[in-house]
Amino acid sequence: MNIKKYKKLKDNRYQITLDNLEQIILYDDIILKYNLLLTKKIKNEEQLEEIKKDNDSLECYYKAIHYLSYKMRCKKEIVNYLKKLSYSDADIQNTIKLLEERKYIDEENYIKAFINDQILMNHNGPKKIKNKLIEKGLNKENIEHALNKISLEVWKEKLEKIIKKKIMANKKESKNKLKEKIITYCLGAGYSKEQIMDILNGVEFGKDDIVIEKEANKQLIKLKRKYTDNDLIYHLKMRLLAKGFSYEDVENIILKYKENNLHI
């Protein structure tokens, strides 16, 4: 099979037209490997298939390099990406081997970079970060080793900012309910109960006065449609206690309504 025409494409590729009018696209590395520029000939169908297979393998590698050009990736991410592009298992494994040999895939550096990004960019704590890395197929010992290098003060400062932000943003929860929600949120974010309580016990929550008054006003609007007098007082107390307000604060807000002749 003679090569009739070469057409330069982007990304180091050429479109080759054979004398039977078949067109194939090859990387310049493959053209050089098989000396096609000089001979302008492909021996037979067997060699053509060999060339195509080599070209597919090289394309798989280049696709991985392009994928890595945007940001650091782990082995599992690259394998999944190449599988979506329908490359063979053999080509994918060969690509991974080359990437590891050439240090394009470096598990320890990936873990370190991932942890730093998580610390800077979101609320995730050590447990959640660890689970995310395990899900990516990375070595558990390497993950733990990298996390152990992070100072406890880093996690403490991060957790303290989360908790203070939650307190500042609170407009309707009682102290008790707010604490419950903060604990649940922080546990879900990957912090230990011990870390969370250590911060909570040293944080000033402020008084419930404004919050309980807003909640009581809201509940009164609803309850007055059904209840009056002592029944209204009883159900208002129950609602406020269920919201986590202290018995003392509930009694005080009821007394305040009575003193101001608000017909409770």
C-alpha positions in Angstrom: 0.0 0.0 0.0 1.5 3.3 -1.1 1.0 6.6 0.7 -0.4 9.1 -1.8 -0.8 12.2 0.4 0.1 13.7 3.8 -2.0 16.4 5.3 -0.7 18.2 8.5 -3.3 18.5 11.3 -3.0 20.0 14.7 -1.5 18.3 17.7 1.3 16.6 15.8 -1.0 14.5 13.7 -1.2 13.8 10.0 -4.0 12.6 7.8 -2.6 10.0 5.4 -4.3 9.0 2.2 -3.4 5.5 0.8 -3.6 4.5 -2.8 -6.8 2.7 -2.1 -8.2 6.1 -0.9 -8.3 4.9 2.7 -7.5 7.7 5.1 -6.0 7.3 8.5 -4.8 9.8 11.1 -1.4 9.2 12.7 0.8 10.9 15.1 4.2 12.1 13.8 6.0 9.7 16.3 4.3 6.7 14.6 5.2 8.0 11.2 8.8 8.3 12.3 8.8 4.9 14.0 7.7 3.1 10.8 9.8 5.4 8.6 6.7 6.2 6.5 8.0 9.6 5.3 10.9 8.0 3.5 9.4 4.8 2.3 5.9 6.2 1.7 4.7 2.6 1.8 2.9 0.3 4.2 3.9 -3.4 3.6 0.6 -5.1 4.1 -2.6 -5.3 6.0 -0.8 -6.8 9.0 1.5 -3.9 9.3 -1.3 -1.4 8.8 -3.2 -3.0 11.8 0.1 -2.8 13.8 0.5 0.9 13.0 -3.1 1.6 13.9 -2.7 -0.2 17.3 0.5 1.7 18.1 -1.2 4.9 17.2 -4.2 4.2 19.4 -1.8 3.4 22.3 0.1 6.7 21.8 -3.2 8.6 21.5 -4.3 7.1 24.8 -1.1 8.4 26.4 -1.5 11.9 24.9 -5.1 12.1 26.1 -4.0 11.3 29.6 -1.3 14.0 29.4 -3.9 16.5 28.2 -6.2 15.5 31.0 -3.3 16.1 33.5 -2.5 19.5 32.0 -5.5 21.0 33.8 -4.7 19.8 37.3 -3.0 17.0 39.2 -4.9 13.7 38.9 -4.6 10.3 40.7 -4.4 7.0 39.0 -8.1 6.1 39.5 -9.2 9.4 37.9 -7.1 8.9 34.9 -8.1 5.2 34.4 -11.8 6.2 34.6 -11.3 9.1 32.2 -9.6 6.8 29.6 -12.2 4.1 30.0 -14.9 6.7 29.2 -13.0 7.4 26.0 -13.2 3.6 25.2 -9.5 2.8 25.1 -8.5 -0.8 25.7 -7.4 -2.1 29.1 -4.0 -2.8 27.6 -3.5 0.7 26.3 -4.7 2.2 29.6 -2.3 0.1 31.7 0.5 0.9 29.4 -0.3 4.6 29.7 -0.5 4.4 33.5 2.9 2.7 33.5 4.5 5.4 31.4 2.9 8.2 33.5 4.2 6.6 36.7 7.7 6.1 35.3 7.8 9.7 34.1 6.4 11.0 37.4 3.3 12.5 35.9 1.4 10.4 38.5 2.9 10.8 42.0 0.6 9.5 44.8 2.3 11.2 47.7 2.4 14.6 46.0 -1.3 14.2 44.9 -2.3 13.4 48.5 -0.4 16.4 49.9 -1.9 18.8 47.3 -5.4 17.4 47.8 -5.2 17.9 51.6 -3.9 21.5 51.2 -6.7 22.3 48.7 -9.4 20.9 51.1 -8.0 22.9 54.0 -8.1 26.1 52.0 -11.2 25.7 50.0 -14.0 24.1 52.1 -15.1 23.1 55.6 -14.0 19.4 55.4 -12.1 18.0 58.4 -9.5 15.2 58.6 -11.9 12.2 58.6 -13.9 13.4 55.5 -10.7 14.2 53.7 -9.3 10.8 54.5 -12.5 9.1 53.2 -12.4 11.1 50.0 -8.8 10.1 49.3 -9.6 6.4 50.1 -12.5 6.6 47.6 -9.9 7.7 45.0 -8.1 4.4 45.4 -5.1 5.9 47.2 -3.0 4.1 49.8 -4.4 4.4 53.4 -1.0 4.5 55.1 0.2 7.3 52.8 -3.0 9.3 53.5 -2.7 8.9 57.2 1.0 9.8 57.1 0.2 13.0 55.2 -2.7 14.0 57.5 -0.5 13.4 60.6 1.8 16.0 59.3 -0.9 18.7 59.5 -0.7 20.5 62.9 -3.7 20.1 65.2 -3.8 23.9 65.4 -4.7 24.0 61.7 -7.8 21.8 62.3 -8.6 23.7 65.6 -8.5 27.1 63.8 -10.5 25.8 60.9 -13.2 24.3 63.2 -13.3 27.4 65.3 -14.1 29.6 62.2 -16.9 27.2 61.2 -18.5 27.2 64.6 -18.3 31.0 65.1 -19.7 31.6 61.6 -22.7 29.3 62.4 -23.3 31.2 65.6 -23.1 34.6 63.9 -25.5 33.5 61.2 -28.1 32.1 63.7 -31.4 34.0 63.6 -33.9 31.5 64.9 -32.4 28.6 66.8 -32.1 28.3 70.6 -28.6 27.8 72.0 -29.4 24.1 72.6 -30.8 23.5 69.2 -28.0 25.5 67.6 -25.4 23.4 69.5 -27.0 20.2 68.2 -27.0 21.4 64.6 -23.4 22.6 64.9 -22.3 19.2 66.3 -24.2 17.3 63.5 -22.8 19.5 60.8 -19.2 19.3 62.1 -19.3 15.6 62.5 -20.5 15.3 58.9 -17.7 17.5 57.8 -15.2 15.1 59.3 -14.2 16.4 62.7 -14.2 14.3 65.9 -16.7 14.8 68.7 -13.8 15.7 71.0 -12.5 18.4 68.7 -16.0 19.9 68.3 -16.9 19.9 72.0 -13.5 21.4 72.9 -14.3 24.5 70.7 -18.0 24.7 71.7 -17.3 24.7 75.4 -15.1 27.8 74.9 -17.4 29.8 72.6 -19.8 32.5 73.7 -23.2 31.9 72.3 -24.9 35.0 73.7 -28.4 35.2 75.1 -31.5 33.6 73.6 -33.6 36.8 74.3 -34.0 38.0 70.7 -34.2 34.6 69.2 -36.9 33.3 71.6 -39.0 36.5 71.2 -39.0 36.1 67.4 -39.9 32.4 67.7 -42.6 33.1 70.2 -44.1 35.7 68.0 -44.2 33.3 65.1 -45.7 30.5 67.2 -48.3 32.8 68.7 -49.6 33.8 65.2 -50.2 30.1 64.5 -51.5 29.0 67.9 -54.0 31.9 68.3 -56.0 30.4 65.5 -56.7 27.3 67.6 -56.3 28.2 71.3 -57.0 30.9 73.9 -56.1 31.7 77.5 -54.5 28.9 79.4 -54.5 26.5 76.4 -52.7 29.1 74.4 -50.1 29.5 77.2 -49.6 25.8 77.5 -49.1 25.1 73.8 -46.8 28.1 73.4 -44.6 26.7 76.2 -44.5 23.3 74.7 -43.6 24.7 71.3 -40.7 26.8 72.7 -39.4 24.0 74.9 -39.4 21.6 71.9 -37.3 24.2 70.1 -34.7 23.8 72.7 -35.2 27.0 74.8 -34.7 26.7 78.5 -37.6 26.5 80.9 -36.5 29.8 82.5 -36.3 31.6 79.2 -39.8 30.3 78.2 -41.3 31.5 81.5 -39.7 34.9 81.1 -41.1 35.4 77.6 -44.6 34.4 78.8 -44.3 36.8 81.7 -43.2 39.6 79.4 -46.3 39.1 77.2 -48.5 39.2 80.3 -46.9 42.3 81.7 -47.3 44.1 78.4 -51.0 43.2 78.2 -50.5 41.3 74.9 -53.6 39.2 75.6 -51.9 35.9 75.7 
